[in-house]
Amino acid sequence: MRQATGDHGPEPDFVWVVLPTYNERDNLESIVAAIRAHLPSASVLVVDDNSPDGTGNIADKLAAADSHVTVLHRTAKEGLWPAYRAGIEQALGAGAEIILQMDADWSHDPAVLPELVDTVRSGYDLAIGSRYIRGGATQDWPFSRRFISRGGNVFAKLVLGLPYSDVTSGYRAWRADFLRAMDLSSIAATGYVCMIEMAYRAHQLRAKVRQIPITFLDRRAGASKMSGHIFVEAMTHVLKLRLSALVGRR
């Protein structure tokens, strides 16, 4: 069972920012304000997975005070992709033309939002905020985290034959019609690896993609949700995608 609050319909330029949350009460108000400042006419859709810290209540207050903010309440934490899929489908149903994905913890700088939107408006199907092209960076990361992130990207790119520098980036803008053609129900991932699978599906559909350099920041508040289990899950899923592709060619 899902419940949406503050359902005001699409905004004039039909840009939607889908913002999944779980225990982000200390970040939500400021990140939504920053999104609104950089994209004043966009709709912000907060997709909350029944956060026990009260994030959903804060989101409702933001929606009550701002007609550009909508909240989708989900009854359980099922993983990043189910939350994103629910939010993307709501935005598509409301007539979105451009849909953005980003984290709610300030690891993605809202100042980059206009460039991502303008890239899609100029004719691209997908704009990816990349840490690993010229001008991109990760800030204040220990060597171990840099190694895992870089290694995971190289592994996924080689196994799946992807041409993008940062296939795990969660900072993206999509042309909505391209997402409609992607068949979101075909994405089998549930966690963070959904970013790799979405990039893989886009490549299979010959998406026109541009990468935008970003500086990835550490979250401002709260605990990171990344873990060694997520890394192992991602690598396993990448191998499954490759195996599925090989079997499908027979």
Buried (B, 14 or more C-beta within 10 A) or exposed (E): EEEBBBBEEBBEBBBBBBBBBBBBBBBBBBBBBBBBEBBEEBBBBBBBBEBEBEBBEBBBBBBEEBEBBBBBBBEEBBBBBBBBBBBBBBBBEBEBBBBBBBBBBBBBBBEBBEBBBBBBBEEBBBBBBBBBBEEBEBEEBEEEBEEBBBEBBEBBBEBBEBEBBBBBBBBBBBBBEBBBEBEBEEBEBBBBBBBBBBBBBBBEEEBEBBBBBBBBBEBEEBEEBEEEEBBEBBBEBBBBBBEEBEEEEE
